[in-house]
Amino acid sequence: MSAREKVLITGGSGMVGKNLVSALDHNRYEVLTPTSLDVDLSDKRSAFNYIDKQRPGIVVHAAGIVGGIQANLAEPIRFLTKNLEIGANTILASLNAGVASLINLSSSCVYPKDIGSNLTEDDILSGKLEPTNEGYALAKITAMRLCDFVRREHPELNYKSVVPCNLYGPWDKFHPKNSHLIPAIIHKVHNANQRQDSQIEIWGDGTARREFMYVADLVDGLAKAVADPCALPDTMNMGLGYDFSIQDYYEAVAGVVGWSGSFTYNLSKPVGMKQKLLNVERQRAWGWQPTTSLVDGIKRTYQFYLKEHAQ
């Protein structure tokens, strides 16, 4: 029996990491998911020592400090510096250890704020970033460029970047302090339903549009990339190719939860970009598309929330 290929997943305790561990074939792969006790990726020596000792065949870099608009506005220094350190240390430690393939998970926040839709991979670094998450975006762009530079100096290596749209699903963060849109809505609507509130406040007017993909779809695509990293484009968006309004997401969650109240609108609150929709032509040419509908994804995520988080 041949030895299993060793796959290192950074951020293995996060939403993408936990779902990816479940999606990979453990008969084919030896999957490493170190905790912060095993390796501190923000510390160069710790990162280099761990990856040099393990010598994985492929690294999926999904680690990072993440949060929604409130968290990014409150701690821009932390979101910039910690993610810079984590990204650079992971990529350079992998290069130092002779890791042949690395899949770097970026974020759609790397795109300029004024384009809105049809965001192609060539649009990165073509304009100003959205101020509400600029620090995080700069760190993600740096990691992407570092992968580009590795390939430039070492053409035999497969250091690629995937740019997912917004994600949601099991193992997401639901606390208002660090949650993104859909888990925040689930938490808010569930509590309103429990209290029998008649109204829920939406930040902005509800017309801003966002593209959210169910996390199990993303990890299905990542599993395809792990199986053949050579075939993965150097930089590739991964998303739905269509979006919904903030109002649509609230209404979809309300329908799943069973809350029948009305919405109010706080126009003084920040909403970020009015639209952020990825172009997925490279993804389609690569031969992959997500399959989970919005309602089905919300149903599964709400079931997880009820099991793990609801009081």
C-alpha positions in Angstrom: 0.0 0.0 0.0 1.5 3.4 -1.0 1.9 6.1 1.6 -0.8 8.7 1.8 0.1 12.2 0.6 0.5 14.6 3.5 -1.8 17.7 3.4 -1.3 20.5 5.9 -4.4 22.7 6.5 -3.7 25.9 8.3 -6.8 27.3 10.1 -8.0 23.7 10.6 -10.2 24.9 13.5 -12.0 27.5 11.4 -15.1 27.1 9.2 -13.3 26.3 6.0 -10.7 24.2 7.7 -13.2 22.0 9.6 -15.4 21.5 6.5 -12.4 20.7 4.3 -11.1 18.1 6.7 -14.4 16.3 6.4 -14.4 16.6 2.6 -11.0 15.1 1.9 -10.4 11.4 1.4 -8.5 10.2 4.4 -7.6 7.0 2.7 -5.7 9.0 0.2 -4.4 11.9 2.4 -2.7 12.2 5.8 -4.3 15.4 6.9 -2.5 17.7 9.4 -4.6 20.3 11.2 -2.2 21.9 13.8 -3.7 24.0 16.6 -2.1 27.2 17.9 -0.5 25.1 20.6 1.3 23.1 17.9 2.4 26.1 15.8 2.1 29.9 16.0 1.9 30.9 12.4 2.3 34.6 13.4 5.8 33.7 14.7 8.4 33.1 12.0 10.5 30.6 13.9 7.5 28.5 15.0 6.1 28.4 11.5 9.4 27.5 9.9 10.2 24.8 12.5 6.8 23.1 12.2 6.5 23.0 8.4 10.2 21.9 8.1 9.5 19.1 10.5 6.3 17.9 8.8 7.3 18.4 5.2 3.8 18.1 3.7 3.3 17.6 0.0 0.7 20.3 -0.2 -0.4 23.2 2.1 -3.9 24.6 2.1 -3.5 28.0 3.7 -6.9 28.9 5.3 -5.6 30.5 8.6 -6.3 34.1 9.5 -7.9 36.6 11.8 -11.4 37.2 10.4 -14.4 39.3 11.3 -17.2 41.4 9.9 -17.5 45.2 9.4 -17.6 46.0 13.2 -14.5 44.0 14.0 -12.5 45.3 11.0 -13.4 48.9 11.9 -12.5 48.4 15.6 -9.1 46.7 15.1 -7.6 47.6 11.7 -4.0 47.3 13.0 -4.6 43.8 14.2 -6.3 42.7 11.0 -3.4 44.0 8.9 -0.4 43.0 10.9 -1.5 39.5 12.2 -2.7 38.4 8.8 0.5 39.8 7.1 2.6 37.7 9.5 0.5 34.6 9.2 0.4 34.7 5.4 4.1 35.5 4.9 5.3 33.0 7.4 3.2 30.1 6.1 4.2 30.7 2.4 7.9 31.3 3.1 8.1 28.4 5.5 6.5 26.1 2.9 9.0 27.4 0.3 11.9 26.8 2.7 10.7 23.2 3.4 10.4 22.4 -0.3 6.6 22.1 -0.3 5.7 21.6 -4.0 2.1 22.9 -3.9 0.3 25.6 -1.8 -3.3 26.7 -2.2 -3.7 30.2 -0.6 -7.2 31.2 0.3 -7.7 34.9 -0.2 -10.8 37.0 0.0 -13.1 39.0 -2.3 -12.2 42.1 -0.3 -9.0 42.3 -2.3 -11.0 43.9 -5.1 -11.3 47.7 -5.6 -14.4 49.2 -4.0 -15.8 51.0 -7.1 -16.1 48.2 -9.6 -19.0 46.3 -7.9 -19.8 43.5 -10.4 -17.9 41.3 -12.9 -14.8 41.3 -10.7 -12.1 39.5 -12.7 -8.8 38.3 -11.3 -7.0 41.0 -13.4 -8.9 43.7 -11.5 -6.9 43.1 -8.3 -4.7 46.1 -7.5 -6.4 48.3 -10.1 -8.1 50.7 -7.6 -8.7 51.8 -4.1 -9.9 49.3 -1.5 -13.1 49.4 0.6 -12.1 51.4 3.8 -14.2 49.2 6.1 -11.8 46.2 5.7 -8.7 47.7 4.1 -6.2 46.2 6.6 -7.4 42.7 6.0 -7.5 43.2 2.3 -3.9 44.5 2.2 -2.7 41.4 4.1 -4.5 39.1 1.7 -3.2 40.9 -1.4 0.4 40.6 0.0 0.0 36.8 0.4 -1.3 36.5 -3.2 1.6 38.5 -4.6 4.0 36.5 -2.5 2.6 33.3 -4.2 3.1 35.0 -7.6 6.7 35.8 -6.7 7.4 32.2 -5.6 6.2 31.0 -9.0 8.2 33.6 -10.8 11.4 32.5 -9.0 10.5 28.8 -8.9 8.4 27.9 -11.9 8.3 24.3 -10.9 6.2 25.0 -7.8 2.5 25.3 -7.6 1.8 28.2 -5.3 -1.7 29.3 -6.3 -4.4 31.6 -4.9 -8.1 31.1 -4.7 -10.4 34.1 -4.1 -13.7 32.9 -2.7 -16.8 35.0 -2.5 -18.3 35.5 1.0 -18.9 32.2 2.8 -21.3 30.8 5.4 -22.2 27.4 6.9 -21.4 25.1 9.7 -18.6 26.2 12.1 -19.2 29.8 11.1 -18.9 32.6 13.8 -22.3 33.7 15.0 -21.5 36.2 17.7 -22.3 39.8 16.6 -18.8 41.0 17.5 -17.0 38.9 14.8 -19.7 37.4 12.6 -20.3 38.1 8.9 -23.6 38.9 7.3 -25.5 35.6 7.1 -24.6 34.1 10.5 -25.2 37.6 12.0 -28.7 37.6 10.5 -29.4 34.0 11.7 -28.4 35.0 15.2 -30.5 38.2 15.1 -33.6 36.7 13.6 -33.5 33.6 15.9 -33.3 35.9 18.9 -36.1 38.1 17.6 -38.3 35.0 17.0 -37.6 33.8 20.5 -38.5 37.2 22.1 -41.4 37.5 19.7 -40.1 40.9 18.5 -42.2 42.5 15.8 -39.3 44.4 14.1 -35.7 43.9 13.2 -33.2 46.6 12.2 -31.2 46.3 9.0 -28.0 48.4 8.5 -28.5 50.6 5.5 -31.5 50.4 3.2 -31.2 46.7 2.4 -30.4 47.2 -1.3 -26.6 46.5 -1.1 -25.8 43.2 -2.8 -23.6 40.3 -1.7 -22.5 37.0 -3.1 -22.5 34.2 -0.4 -21.6 30.6 -1.1 -22.3 27.7 1.2 -19.0 26.5 2.6 -19.5 22.8 1.6 -19.5 24.0 -2.0 -16.2 25.8 -1.6 -14.5 22.8 0.1 -15.7 20.5 -2.8 -13.8 22.8 -5.1 -10.8 22.9 -2.8 -10.8 19.1 -2.7 -10.6 19.1 -6.5 -7.7 21.6 -6.4 -5.8 19.4 -3.8 -6.2 16.4 -6.1 -4.6 18.2 -9.0 -2.9 21.5 -8.0 -1.1 21.8 -11.3 -4.4 22.2 -13.2 -5.6 25.0 -10.9 -5.2 28.5 -12.4 -2.6 30.7 -10.8 -5.3 33.0 -9.4 -9.0 32.0 -9.6 -12.2 33.3 -8.2 -14.6 30.8 -6.6 -18.2 31.8 -6.3 -21.7 31.6 -7.5 -21.6 34.2 -10.3 -24.8 35.8 -9.0 -25.8 37.7 -5.9 -28.7 38.7 -3.6 -29.6 41.9 -1.8 -29.2 42.3 2.0 -33.0 42.4 2.1 -33.1 39.1 0.3 -30.9 37.4 2.9 -33.0 38.7 5.8 -36.2 37.5 4.2 -34.6 34.1 3.4 -33.5 33.6 7.0 -36.8 34.8 8.4 -38.5 32.2 6.2 -36.3 29.4 7.5 -36.6 30.5 11.1 -40.3 31.2 11.0 -40.2 34.8 12.0 -42.9 37.0 10.4 -42.2 40.5 11.6 -41.2 43.6 9.6 -37.9 45.3 9.0 -36.6 48.8 9.8 -33.6 50.5 8.2 -30.8 52.4 9.9 -29.2 54.6 7.3 -26.5 55.9 9.6 -24.8 52.5 9.8 -21.9 51.4 7.4 -22.8 48.8 4.8 -19.5 48.6 2.9 -19.6 48.2 -0.9 -22.9 48.4 -2.7 -22.1 45.3 -4.7 -19.3 42.8 -4.9 -19.9 40.1 -7.5 -17.2 37.8 -8.8 -16.6 36.9 -12.4 -16.3 33.0 -12.4 -15.3 32.4 -16.0 -12.0 30.8 -15.0 -13.8 28.6 -12.5 -16.2 27.4 -15.1 -13.3 26.7 -17.5 -11.6 24.8 -14.7 -14.7 22.6 -14.7 -16.5 23.4 -11.4 -19.6 25.1 -10.1 -21.3 25.3 -6.6 -24.7 23.5 -6.3 -26.3 24.5 -3.0 -29.3 26.8 -3.2 -29.5 29.8 -0.8 -32.5 28.3 1.1 -30.9 24.9 1.5 -27.7 26.4 2.7 -29.4 28.6 5.3 -31.5 25.6 6.5 -28.4 23.5 7.1 -26.6 26.5 8.7 -29.5 27.2 11.0 -29.7 23.5 12.0 -26.0 23.8 13.0 -26.7 27.0 14.9 -29.6 25.4 16.8 -27.4 22.5 17.8 -24.2 24.4 18.7 -25.1 28.0 19.6 -28.8 28.6 20.4 -29.6 29.0 24.1 
